[in-house]
Amino acid sequence: MIPHNHWLRSLWNLLMLFVILLFLFIISYRQVFSLFTPDAVYWLFVSFFIADIILNFFTTIKRGHIRIETPLEVRRFYVRTSFFVDFLAALPIEAILFWMWGPLGTQGPIASVLYLIVLSVTLVKLLKAGSIFKYLQESLGIMPAARRLLLFAYWLVVAIHIIALGWVWIGAGETGRPYFDQYIRALYWATTTIATIGYGDYTPDHNSTVQIVYTIIIELFGVGMFSYVIANVSSLVANLDVAKSAYRRHLDEVNAFLHAQRIPSHLQERVRDYYSYLWEQQRGVSTMQVLQEFPRSLSQEILLYLNRDVLERVELFRGADELFIREAMQLLKSEVFLPGEYIIRQGEYGDCMYFLTSGTVQVVVNDKEVARLGPGSPFGETALVEQGRRNASVISLDYSTGYRLAKSDFEGLRQKYSEFDAHIKKVVAGRKKK
């Protein structure tokens, strides 16, 4: 079975979207201008739709949290759901009608209308395109707002094309021009009408009731489409980046607070710099807040993946027991340190220790720098081990990030894991010698 999220399957679905668009453009164009014959190009299109049905019988299915992976269940589910639409999309209706009644337009008026109604079944391919967009949202992680916007644009392009061909089919086009020139001018009319611009340079024949009625219908369609665009597309675009929208709203609230409380300008600037840094690093998403909603085992797996670099840099974690690492990762709290911020002050009682994950910090004793620590360095553990005051200050030199381990959690890990306790004592002893 082919995994539903395999990159080749996603590539095939993107190809099918392109094939559907080409089919609707090329074959319908040929039909309206009486150029259609079931040639090699047509059967190549049909073969794509048949191949897609075959692949669907051998591709695992994911619907929300439900996964269907056994061959028999996959085929049953596919037949019950989207097989009928895919079957109609692959059915060579155009060839069947051509063999039975000849090219479109060679029949009488009523027969031509019936021919066109039956031929419109091919538009079921648009439903297939909609299901493909939904699949791509699942497999590629596309945001729902982006999927709706892309699908709207996809269907709008097809709608304008079909309306333009309808304009030609009812005899409103400039029949004296070459076929492609007629199509371009019909496309121009369809676009200006739907966009409610209507320059008036291309208008229906005042003596043709069919053309006038067709224009009224398209104008009503254009008004509805314009209303939909005004009502939905602006919100869709705004929600393409939900995190950024939320970040901006929160920043507005923070700025209102700063102004209301008359916070000094230099502090206001530091607050804005802090939020700017958070946005660059986290895109407005708090890792720990998100992970709190996950089951414990899943959040542990994600934390181990996110902190794989930290685990390699921090000597306390390197080669440690996996159970210890999993428990420690759940206890650590992420912190952001601003340039010049005192993370630890000399003389205060210790209530936590830190693991630096990025940036550089300065270790200061009695206003003199004694060391600089980089990513992977633990600090603040001495006061916890000796149950005393901090013997040094630690100052962030730039924007830095790290993890904070509370004293109670620190003591709990020492009691449970003797290797961690021995390592901590070794680090403290080594720093005392320096």
Stockholm file with secondary structure:
# STOCKHOLM 1.0

chainA/1-434         MIPHNHWLRSLWNLLMLFVILLFLFIISYRQVFSLFTPDAVYWLFVSFFIADIILNFFTTIKRGHIRIETPLEVRRFYVRTSFFVDFLAALPIEAILFWMWGPLGTQGPIASVLYLIVLSVTLVKLLKAGSIFKYLQESLGIMPAARRLLLFAYWLVVAIHIIALGWVWIGAGETGRPYFDQYIRALYWATTTIATIGYGDYTPDHNSTVQIVYTIIIELFGVGMFSYVIANVSSLVANLDVAKSAYRRHLDEVNAFLHAQRIPSHLQERVRDYYSYLWEQQRGVSTMQVLQEFPRSLSQEILLYLNRDVLERVELFRGADELFIREAMQLLKSEVFLPGEYIIRQGEYGDCMYFLTSGTVQVVVNDKEVARLGPGSPFGETALVEQGRRNASVISLDYSTGYRLAKSDFEGLRQKYSEFDAHIKKVVAGRKKK
#=GR chainA/1-434 SS CBCTTCHHHHHHHHHHHHHHHHHHHHHHHHHHTTCCCCCHHHHHHHHHHHHHHHHHHTBCEEETTEEECSHHHHHHHHHHTTHHHHHHHHSCHHHHHHHHHCSTTSSCHHHHHHHHHHHGGGGHHHHHHHHHHHHHHHHHCCCHHHHHHHHHHHHHHHHHHHHHHHHHHTTCSCTTSCHHHHHHHHHHHHHHHHTTCCCSSSCCCTTCHHHHHHHHHHHHHHHHHHHHIIIIIHHHHHGGGHHHHHHHHHHHHHHHHHHHTTCCHHHHHHHHHHHHHHHHHHTTCCHHHHHTTSCHHHHHHHHHHHTHHHHHHCTTTTTCCHHHHHHHHHHCEEEEECTTCEEECTTSBCCEEEEEEESCEEEEETTEEEEEECTTCEESHHHHHHTSBCSSEEEESSSEEEEEEEHHHHHHHHHHCHHHHHHHHHHHHHHHHC
#=GC SS_cons         CBCTTCHHHHHHHHHHHHHHHHHHHHHHHHHHTTCCCCCHHHHHHHHHHHHHHHHHHTBCEEETTEEECSHHHHHHHHHHTTHHHHHHHHSCHHHHHHHHHCSTTSSCHHHHHHHHHHHGGGGHHHHHHHHHHHHHHHHHCCCHHHHHHHHHHHHHHHHHHHHHHHHHHTTCSCTTSCHHHHHHHHHHHHHHHHTTCCCSSSCCCTTCHHHHHHHHHHHHHHHHHHHHIIIIIHHHHHGGGHHHHHHHHHHHHHHHHHHHTTCCHHHHHHHHHHHHHHHHHHTTCCHHHHHTTSCHHHHHHHHHHHTHHHHHHCTTTTTCCHHHHHHHHHHCEEEEECTTCEEECTTSBCCEEEEEEESCEEEEETTEEEEEECTTCEESHHHHHHTSBCSSEEEESSSEEEEEEEHHHHHHHHHHCHHHHHHHHHHHHHHHHC
//
